[in-house]
């Protein structure tokens, strides 16, 4: 079977249902990305399995169905929100009343052809790094996504939540979100990626964020897809002088999950990345970060933790690049990992590429097991050994979760982590 | 309450305790003193059930039960409490969570219901005053960033909340300045009852200035070489441990 011809035909048949299908540049762009996908040799972060699973994922045909009560479990209180179910934008579930003047919060499906054309550079530029195979796939099949634009000097008081939910037993979801914050603006963006039990499709989401001068974005990303699903996410952040990007990322679900974070930091940029993954069963989870310090007088702090149990496999790879000539940079990269079973595996690869002087950089990595002295301490207080081990695993994760400043988001993240832990006899109301 | 009968203990095949016999009755305070390496902490850890200690001979009975067959958590639930020489730090779980989890584990084992949230808070707030810790310590990670003295007072707070029958303090006085030492001693004295017993493991006599023991035992080379009243501690303070090392073994009380 000619694989690429099949995909060409599939895309051709699909295009009339995708945004911008009347735009020649868009259709051509899709074909180019598909061609790039089929000719890209999968390797590195994305192995052949990712490639095959993306190509094999059928387009969902059934209209999505979602119990609204289930949705409300994930929607945070007092937020503006956009909702996608199985990649289909659901305007009836969205909350947008009261958006300040000038703020645009729309789905790509809602944009006119003229608006899409205006957005063309944001939609088509891959970001810091060339588009890799999965990103090409995402761009070729781009079916929807968010467009958020905040004008300069506007402080958006309420957070914006993007809820991407999968329900279908099979199917492909391909979303691209474009976020642009004007000078001196502020916003909080929550990205919730979850699915109902049994959802077994492949979701690919790419997000492009532009932070103009002194813009401040707090970004929370919580991925709790069921253990039958696959989830790929790529985030590209470009910053201007004095911008601030603080992110908290929790990857707790999916049979295979891959998060790729690429950030380009200009002068005086503050970049803080906190993250956690938890992998059990046979699940595989990977987080890649690349922060390129292109400007001086900036601060970058990365703190990631990983937990793997059963036969799960976790990967953390963090790359901090300081370009020649930059000065007065403080950068730290910390990665601690916990192995809860002899068969579990975690690979940690922190890398510093320092081509500059007058900078302070450090990194530290640990991969270990639970502290047996701490286990004994807890059992000597009357807890069973199983309770003690669960509590210590929770404590390890909670140090990252506890950094989330937004209370509702922190509580939801904590609840999601506890739901993922086996025998979670932790009393959340005591915490 | 506690009857230790000629126990021999090894760690990594190395003999540490070479026949300890000791009886602790309800309400009594026993001080175990001795030079470094004499086996004091080993005795504490064996009583609390820390893994890695092989009891090769002898027996220990606690409240009529064979202590050595009980898991550490079963010992805790039966009222045995070890205040650690080096309390561990557990960031990510608050102190008050631990207190509540521990108290409820004990209550559950006794067939009691979980403690009422308001009653628990009132209990903790009253007890924390007795160890002179600020209430903010309740909401910090377990021992996270605590000073040495604060960690030890936190151990006494746990003891005060859990109200054990037998309290073992493993060098709780080490590393404390005089004010912290007095606060720890005050906490211990506040817990003394005719039913509750204490084993104070200590290198120095100074804790015993503030907590009056009924008996003082001197450990050397993994055995009790001398037993006496509070005056024995003063004698040790005056003479040091050098003279005691070569004393013949006592059979114990």
Interface residues (C-beta under 8 A of the other chain):
Chain A: X371 X372 X373 X374 X376 X377 X378 X379 X380 X381 X382 X383 X384 X385 X387 X391 X392 X394 X395 X396 X397 X398 X399 X402 X427 X430 X431
Chain B: X48 X49 X50 X51 X71 X72 X73 X75 X76 X77 X81 X82 X84 X87 X88 X90 X91 X92 X93 X94 X96 X97 X98 X100 X101 X102 X105 X106 X109 X141 X158 X162
